[in-house]
Amino acid sequence: MNRGVEFRHATRADLPAIVALLADDRLGRTRESTDLAPYLAAFEAMQGEAANHLVVGTIGADIVACYQISFISGLSLAATRRAQIEGVRVAASHRGRRIGEALIRDAEARARAAGCGLLQFTSNRSRQDAHRFYDRLGFTPSHIGYKKPL
């Protein structure tokens, strides 16, 4: 169960634990770096963006989950404001305890409070367990995502 998990805005001091969470899976091991400098620079940039938030889930003093949420105003879908989540992670040692469900509920609540009518994200095609999780929570794989390195 997720007893005791609390969500709060991340601080600079949380970055080593967040980067460890991002690297704590098959894909992350190949994508993340041990050099904290770029993460620190990105965190500082995010602090200057009012609609961009990094959130951690804690149990006691331990960071066991994280996600980034950005609020986007736009014209499509009758000018529906949307929330984009990225970097959703739960520590491997804490998976299966419904912390992921609590994390998504927290993101939904933050999105609603920001006036959003839609919560969206992308997920790597290979993350089949994650896809089953998102399906179970009522998300629909309605779009095909494209990315292009710049």
C-alpha contacts under 8 A as a table, 3 or more apart, distances in Angstrom:
res1	aa1	res2	aa2	distance
1	M	96	G	7.70
1	M	97	R	4.17
1	M	98	R	5.55
1	M	99	I	7.32
2	N	5	V	5.78
2	N	97	R	5.35
2	N	98	R	5.41
2	N	99	I	5.08
2	N	102	A	7.33
4	G	58	T	7.81
4	G	59	I	5.48
4	G	60	G	7.32
5	V	57	G	6.02
5	V	58	T	5.30
5	V	59	I	4.81
5	V	60	G	7.87
5	V	99	I	7.13
5	V	102	A	7.93
6	E	57	G	5.35
6	E	58	T	5.25
6	E	59	I	6.57
7	F	55	V	6.56
7	F	56	V	5.54
7	F	57	G	4.36
7	F	58	T	6.33
7	F	103	L	7.67
7	F	106	D	7.27
8	R	55	V	5.57
8	R	56	V	5.64
8	R	57	G	6.66
9	H	53	H	7.00
9	H	54	L	5.88
9	H	55	V	4.52
9	H	56	V	6.25
10	A	14	D	6.08
10	A	15	L	7.85
10	A	54	L	5.51
10	A	55	V	5.14
10	A	56	V	5.60
11	T	14	D	5.31
11	T	15	L	7.22
12	R	15	L	5.62
12	R	40	L	7.27
12	R	43	F	7.21
13	A	16	P	7.26
14	D	17	A	5.61
14	D	18	I	6.25
14	D	63	I	7.87
15	L	18	I	4.93
15	L	19	V	6.00
15	L	36	L	7.93
15	L	39	Y	7.37
15	L	40	L	7.35
16	P	19	V	5.26
16	P	20	A	6.18
16	P	36	L	7.28
17	A	20	A	5.01
17	A	21	L	6.30
17	A	63	I	6.61
18	I	21	L	5.05
18	I	22	L	6.28
18	I	56	V	7.81
18	I	63	I	7.66
18	I	65	A	7.91
18	I	66	C	6.65
19	V	22	L	4.98
19	V	23	A	6.22
19	V	32	E	7.44
19	V	39	Y	7.87
20	A	23	A	5.13
20	A	24	D	6.02
21	L	24	D	4.95
21	L	64	V	7.87
21	L	65	A	7.27
21	L	66	C	7.58
21	L	89	R	6.28
21	L	90	V	7.04
21	L	91	A	6.00
22	L	25	D	7.39
22	L	28	G	5.69
22	L	32	E	7.02
22	L	87	G	6.85
22	L	89	R	6.60
23	A	26	R	7.98
23	A	27	L	7.56
23	A	28	G	4.03
23	A	29	R	4.79
23	A	30	T	7.78
23	A	31	R	7.36
23	A	32	E	5.62
24	D	28	G	6.08
24	D	29	R	6.51
24	D	91	A	7.13
24	D	92	A	7.09
25	D	28	G	5.19
25	D	29	R	6.05
25	D	92	A	7.98
26	R	29	R	5.64
26	R	30	T	7.29
27	L	30	T	5.64
27	L	31	R	6.50
28	G	31	R	4.96
28	G	32	E	5.63
29	R	32	E	6.06
33	S	36	L	7.33
35	D	38	P	7.07
35	D	39	Y	7.99
36	L	39	Y	5.26
36	L	40	L	6.12
37	A	40	L	5.12
37	A	41	A	6.25
38	P	41	A	5.08
38	P	42	A	6.13
39	Y	42	A	5.03
39	Y	43	F	6.03
40	L	43	F	5.04
40	L	44	E	6.24
41	A	44	E	5.18
41	A	45	A	6.28
42	A	45	A	5.03
42	A	46	M	6.11
43	F	46	M	5.01
43	F	47	Q	6.29
44	E	47	Q	5.13
44	E	48	G	6.89
45	A	48	G	5.40
45	A	49	E	6.90
46	M	49	E	5.14
46	M	50	A	7.91
46	M	52	N	5.98
46	M	53	H	7.03
47	Q	50	A	7.15
47	Q	52	N	7.54
47	Q	53	H	7.71
49	E	52	N	5.49
50	A	53	H	7.78
51	A	70	S	5.40
51	A	71	F	5.13
51	A	72	I	7.48
52	N	68	Q	7.32
52	N	69	I	5.94
52	N	70	S	4.35
52	N	71	F	6.66
53	H	68	Q	5.63
53	H	69	I	5.28
53	H	70	S	6.23
54	L	66	C	7.41
54	L	67	Y	6.04
54	L	68	Q	4.41
54	L	69	I	6.48
55	V	66	C	5.53
55	V	67	Y	5.39
55	V	68	Q	6.01
55	V	69	I	7.71
56	V	63	I	6.45
56	V	64	V	7.52
56	V	65	A	5.60
56	V	66	C	4.26
56	V	67	Y	6.61
57	G	63	I	5.76
57	G	64	V	5.66
57	G	65	A	4.62
57	G	66	C	5.83
57	G	103	L	7.31
58	T	61	A	6.42
58	T	62	D	5.37
58	T	63	I	4.44
58	T	64	V	5.53
58	T	65	A	6.90
59	I	62	D	5.34
59	I	63	I	6.61
59	I	64	V	6.82
63	I	66	C	7.82
64	V	90	V	5.79
64	V	91	A	5.14
64	V	94	H	6.83
65	A	88	V	7.58
65	A	89	R	5.38
65	A	90	V	4.23
65	A	91	A	5.99
65	A	99	I	7.65
65	A	100	G	7.88
65	A	103	L	7.61
66	C	87	G	7.07
66	C	88	V	5.80
66	C	89	R	5.39
66	C	90	V	6.72
66	C	103	L	7.90
67	Y	85	I	6.70
67	Y	86	E	5.95
67	Y	87	G	5.04
67	Y	88	V	4.40
67	Y	89	R	6.49
68	Q	85	I	5.47
68	Q	86	E	5.09
68	Q	87	G	5.96
68	Q	88	V	7.13
69	I	83	A	6.47
69	I	84	Q	5.57
69	I	85	I	4.47
69	I	86	E	6.51
69	I	107	A	7.26
70	S	83	A	5.54
70	S	84	Q	5.19
70	S	85	I	6.53
71	F	81	R	7.22
71	F	82	R	5.87
71	F	83	A	4.51
71	F	84	Q	6.43
71	F	111	A	7.37
71	F	114	A	7.32
71	F	116	C	7.47
72	I	81	R	5.80
72	I	82	R	5.27
72	I	83	A	6.06
72	I	84	Q	7.46
73	S	79	A	7.29
73	S	80	T	7.10
73	S	81	R	4.66
73	S	82	R	6.55
74	G	79	A	5.40
74	G	80	T	6.55
74	G	81	R	6.16
74	G	82	R	7.95
75	L	78	A	6.17
75	L	79	A	3.94
75	L	80	T	6.84
76	S	79	A	5.17
76	S	80	T	6.65
77	L	80	T	5.44
80	T	116	C	6.85
80	T	117	G	5.90
80	T	118	L	7.27
81	R	115	G	6.61
81	R	116	C	4.56
81	R	117	G	5.87
81	R	118	L	6.91
82	R	111	A	7.48
82	R	116	C	4.77
82	R	117	G	5.87
82	R	118	L	4.74
82	R	119	L	5.84
82	R	120	Q	7.30
83	A	111	A	5.75
83	A	116	C	6.20
83	A	118	L	6.24
83	A	119	L	4.82
83	A	120	Q	6.20
84	Q	119	L	6.02
84	Q	120	Q	4.99
84	Q	121	F	5.49
85	I	88	V	7.21
85	I	107	A	7.80
85	I	119	L	7.43
85	I	120	Q	6.41
85	I	121	F	5.27
86	E	121	F	6.41
86	E	122	T	7.50
89	R	100	G	7.85
90	V	94	H	6.64
90	V	95	R	6.25
90	V	99	I	7.09
90	V	100	G	6.46
91	A	94	H	5.29
91	A	95	R	6.38
92	A	95	R	5.35
94	H	97	R	6.19
94	H	99	I	7.46
95	R	98	R	7.23
95	R	99	I	7.03
95	R	100	G	7.64
96	G	99	I	7.52
97	R	100	G	7.88
98	R	101	E	5.19
98	R	102	A	6.48
99	I	102	A	5.01
99	I	103	L	6.07
100	G	103	L	4.91
100	G	104	I	6.25
101	E	104	I	5.21
101	E	105	R	6.21
101	E	137	L	7.68
102	A	105	R	5.03
102	A	106	D	6.12
103	L	106	D	5.07
103	L	107	A	6.28
104	I	107	A	4.98
104	I	108	E	6.08
105	R	108	E	5.04
105	R	109	A	6.15
106	D	109	A	5.14
106	D	110	R	6.24
107	A	110	R	5.14
107	A	111	A	6.06
108	E	111	A	5.02
108	E	112	R	6.13
108	E	119	L	6.96
109	A	112	R	5.17
109	A	113	A	6.12
110	R	113	A	5.07
110	R	114	A	6.24
111	A	114	A	5.11
111	A	115	G	6.48
111	A	116	C	5.20
111	A	117	G	7.70
111	A	118	L	7.86
111	A	119	L	7.05
112	R	115	G	5.10
112	R	116	C	5.15
112	R	117	G	6.85
113	A	116	C	7.38
116	C	119	L	7.45
122	T	145	G	6.81
123	S	127	R	6.97
123	S	130	A	7.91
123	S	131	H	7.64
124	N	127	R	5.64
125	R	128	Q	7.02
127	R	130	A	5.32
127	R	131	H	6.33
128	Q	131	H	4.99
128	Q	132	R	6.37
129	D	132	R	5.26
129	D	133	F	6.33
130	A	133	F	4.94
130	A	134	Y	6.20
131	H	134	Y	5.13
131	H	135	D	6.06
132	R	135	D	5.07
132	R	136	R	6.14
133	F	136	R	5.18
133	F	137	L	6.47
134	Y	137	L	5.08
134	Y	138	G	6.57
134	Y	139	F	5.49
134	Y	140	T	7.91
135	D	138	G	5.30
135	D	139	F	5.16
135	D	140	T	6.39
135	D	141	P	7.96
136	R	139	F	7.40
141	P	144	I	7.98
